[in-house]
Amino acid sequence: MRGVSSILAASLTALVVILTAKAIAEANSAPREIRTESTQDLLAKLNPQQKQQFEEAARAFTEPRFTDSLVIH
């Protein structure tokens, strides 16, 4: 029984050391660049049918027909 508890204690100690080292490494790393996609970038990727759906939803949202703007095709 004593051997089992020493193995368990060693395993828990190793786990704490590894997790602490990982947390310190993440805390010291440079922040990731957050890149948001503009509407123009998105529109450039859409096919004609998707562009039409997007434009219809945008018009419905600005008119305020909110329920029509949220329809999923």
Distance bins in CASP14 RR format, pairs under 12 A and 6 or more apart:
PFRMAT RR
TARGET T0000
AUTHOR 0000-0000-0000
RMODE 2
METHOD distances of the structure
MODEL  1
1 7 0 0 0 0 0 1 0 0 0 0 0
1 8 0 0 0 0 0 1 0 0 0 0 0
2 8 0 0 0 0 0 1 0 0 0 0 0
2 9 0 0 0 0 0 1 0 0 0 0 0
3 9 0 0 0 0 1 0 0 0 0 0 0
3 10 0 0 0 0 1 0 0 0 0 0 0
3 11 0 0 0 0 0 1 0 0 0 0 0
4 10 0 0 0 0 0 1 0 0 0 0 0
4 11 0 0 0 0 0 1 0 0 0 0 0
5 11 0 0 0 0 0 1 0 0 0 0 0
5 12 0 0 0 0 0 1 0 0 0 0 0
6 12 0 0 0 0 0 1 0 0 0 0 0
6 13 0 0 0 0 0 1 0 0 0 0 0
7 13 0 0 0 0 0 1 0 0 0 0 0
7 14 0 0 0 0 0 1 0 0 0 0 0
8 14 0 0 0 0 0 1 0 0 0 0 0
8 15 0 0 0 0 0 1 0 0 0 0 0
9 15 0 0 0 0 0 1 0 0 0 0 0
9 16 0 0 0 0 0 1 0 0 0 0 0
10 16 0 0 0 0 0 1 0 0 0 0 0
10 17 0 0 0 0 0 1 0 0 0 0 0
11 17 0 0 0 0 0 1 0 0 0 0 0
11 18 0 0 0 0 0 1 0 0 0 0 0
12 18 0 0 0 0 0 1 0 0 0 0 0
12 19 0 0 0 0 0 1 0 0 0 0 0
13 19 0 0 0 0 0 1 0 0 0 0 0
13 20 0 0 0 0 0 1 0 0 0 0 0
14 20 0 0 0 0 0 1 0 0 0 0 0
14 21 0 0 0 0 0 1 0 0 0 0 0
15 21 0 0 0 0 0 1 0 0 0 0 0
15 22 0 0 0 0 0 1 0 0 0 0 0
16 22 0 0 0 0 0 1 0 0 0 0 0
16 23 0 0 0 0 0 1 0 0 0 0 0
17 23 0 0 0 0 0 1 0 0 0 0 0
17 24 0 0 0 0 0 1 0 0 0 0 0
18 24 0 0 0 0 0 1 0 0 0 0 0
18 25 0 0 0 0 0 1 0 0 0 0 0
19 25 0 0 0 0 0 1 0 0 0 0 0
19 26 0 0 0 0 0 1 0 0 0 0 0
20 26 0 0 0 0 0 1 0 0 0 0 0
20 27 0 0 0 0 0 1 0 0 0 0 0
21 27 0 0 0 0 0 1 0 0 0 0 0
21 28 0 0 0 0 0 1 0 0 0 0 0
22 28 0 0 0 0 0 1 0 0 0 0 0
22 29 0 0 0 0 0 1 0 0 0 0 0
23 29 0 0 0 0 0 1 0 0 0 0 0
26 32 0 0 0 0 0 1 0 0 0 0 0
35 41 0 0 0 0 1 0 0 0 0 0 0
36 42 0 0 0 0 0 1 0 0 0 0 0
37 43 0 0 0 0 0 1 0 0 0 0 0
37 44 0 0 0 0 1 0 0 0 0 0 0
37 45 0 0 0 0 1 0 0 0 0 0 0
37 46 0 0 0 0 0 1 0 0 0 0 0
38 44 0 0 0 0 1 0 0 0 0 0 0
38 45 0 0 0 0 0 1 0 0 0 0 0
39 45 0 0 0 0 0 1 0 0 0 0 0
39 46 0 0 0 0 0 1 0 0 0 0 0
39 51 0 0 0 0 0 1 0 0 0 0 0
39 54 0 0 0 0 1 0 0 0 0 0 0
39 55 0 0 0 0 0 1 0 0 0 0 0
39 58 0 0 0 0 1 0 0 0 0 0 0
40 46 0 0 0 0 0 1 0 0 0 0 0
40 51 0 0 0 0 0 1 0 0 0 0 0
40 54 0 0 0 0 0 1 0 0 0 0 0
42 50 0 0 0 0 1 0 0 0 0 0 0
42 51 0 0 0 0 1 0 0 0 0 0 0
42 54 1 0 0 1 0 0 0 0 0 0 0
42 55 0 0 0 0 0 1 0 0 0 0 0
42 58 0 0 0 0 0 1 0 0 0 0 0
43 50 0 0 0 0 1 0 0 0 0 0 0
43 51 1 0 0 1 0 0 0 0 0 0 0
43 52 0 0 0 0 0 1 0 0 0 0 0
43 53 0 0 0 0 0 1 0 0 0 0 0
43 54 1 0 0 1 0 0 0 0 0 0 0
43 55 0 0 0 0 1 0 0 0 0 0 0
43 58 0 0 0 0 0 1 0 0 0 0 0
44 50 0 0 0 0 0 1 0 0 0 0 0
44 51 0 0 0 0 1 0 0 0 0 0 0
44 54 0 0 0 0 0 1 0 0 0 0 0
45 51 0 0 0 0 1 0 0 0 0 0 0
45 54 0 0 0 0 0 1 0 0 0 0 0
46 52 0 0 0 0 1 0 0 0 0 0 0
46 53 0 0 0 0 1 0 0 0 0 0 0
46 54 1 0 0 1 0 0 0 0 0 0 0
46 55 0 0 0 0 1 0 0 0 0 0 0
46 57 0 0 0 0 0 1 0 0 0 0 0
47 53 0 0 0 0 1 0 0 0 0 0 0
47 54 0 0 0 0 0 1 0 0 0 0 0
48 54 0 0 0 0 0 1 0 0 0 0 0
48 55 0 0 0 0 0 1 0 0 0 0 0
49 55 0 0 0 0 0 1 0 0 0 0 0
49 56 0 0 0 0 0 1 0 0 0 0 0
49 73 0 0 0 0 1 0 0 0 0 0 0
50 56 0 0 0 0 0 1 0 0 0 0 0
50 57 0 0 0 0 0 1 0 0 0 0 0
50 73 0 0 0 0 1 0 0 0 0 0 0
51 57 0 0 0 0 0 1 0 0 0 0 0
51 58 0 0 0 0 0 1 0 0 0 0 0
52 58 0 0 0 0 0 1 0 0 0 0 0
52 59 0 0 0 0 0 1 0 0 0 0 0
52 73 0 0 0 0 1 0 0 0 0 0 0
53 59 0 0 0 0 0 1 0 0 0 0 0
53 60 0 0 0 0 0 1 0 0 0 0 0
53 68 0 0 0 0 0 1 0 0 0 0 0
53 69 0 0 0 0 0 1 0 0 0 0 0
53 70 0 0 0 0 0 1 0 0 0 0 0
53 71 0 0 0 0 1 0 0 0 0 0 0
53 72 0 0 0 0 1 0 0 0 0 0 0
53 73 1 0 1 0 0 0 0 0 0 0 0
54 60 0 0 0 0 0 1 0 0 0 0 0
54 61 0 0 0 0 0 1 0 0 0 0 0
54 69 0 0 0 0 0 1 0 0 0 0 0
54 73 0 0 0 0 0 1 0 0 0 0 0
55 61 0 0 0 0 0 1 0 0 0 0 0
55 62 0 0 0 0 0 1 0 0 0 0 0
55 69 0 0 0 0 0 1 0 0 0 0 0
56 62 0 0 0 0 0 1 0 0 0 0 0
56 63 0 0 0 0 0 1 0 0 0 0 0
56 65 0 0 0 0 0 1 0 0 0 0 0
56 68 0 0 0 0 1 0 0 0 0 0 0
56 69 0 0 0 0 1 0 0 0 0 0 0
56 70 0 0 0 0 0 1 0 0 0 0 0
56 71 0 0 0 0 1 0 0 0 0 0 0
56 73 0 0 0 0 1 0 0 0 0 0 0
57 63 0 0 0 0 0 1 0 0 0 0 0
57 65 0 0 0 0 1 0 0 0 0 0 0
57 66 0 0 0 0 0 1 0 0 0 0 0
57 67 0 0 0 0 0 1 0 0 0 0 0
57 68 1 0 0 1 0 0 0 0 0 0 0
57 69 1 0 1 0 0 0 0 0 0 0 0
57 70 1 0 0 1 0 0 0 0 0 0 0
57 71 1 0 0 1 0 0 0 0 0 0 0
57 72 0 0 0 0 1 0 0 0 0 0 0
57 73 0 0 0 0 1 0 0 0 0 0 0
58 64 0 0 0 0 0 1 0 0 0 0 0
58 65 0 0 0 0 0 1 0 0 0 0 0
58 66 0 0 0 0 0 1 0 0 0 0 0
58 68 0 0 0 0 0 1 0 0 0 0 0
58 69 1 0 0 1 0 0 0 0 0 0 0
58 70 0 0 0 0 0 1 0 0 0 0 0
59 65 0 0 0 0 1 0 0 0 0 0 0
59 66 0 0 0 0 0 1 0 0 0 0 0
59 68 0 0 0 0 1 0 0 0 0 0 0
59 69 0 0 0 0 1 0 0 0 0 0 0
60 66 1 0 0 1 0 0 0 0 0 0 0
60 67 0 0 0 0 1 0 0 0 0 0 0
60 68 1 1 0 0 0 0 0 0 0 0 0
60 69 1 1 0 0 0 0 0 0 0 0 0
60 70 0 0 0 0 1 0 0 0 0 0 0
60 71 0 0 0 0 1 0 0 0 0 0 0
61 67 0 0 0 0 0 1 0 0 0 0 0
61 68 0 0 0 0 1 0 0 0 0 0 0
61 69 1 1 0 0 0 0 0 0 0 0 0
61 70 0 0 0 0 1 0 0 0 0 0 0
61 71 0 0 0 0 0 1 0 0 0 0 0
62 68 0 0 0 0 0 1 0 0 0 0 0
62 69 0 0 0 0 1 0 0 0 0 0 0
63 69 0 0 0 0 1 0 0 0 0 0 0
64 70 0 0 0 0 0 1 0 0 0 0 0
65 71 0 0 0 0 1 0 0 0 0 0 0
END
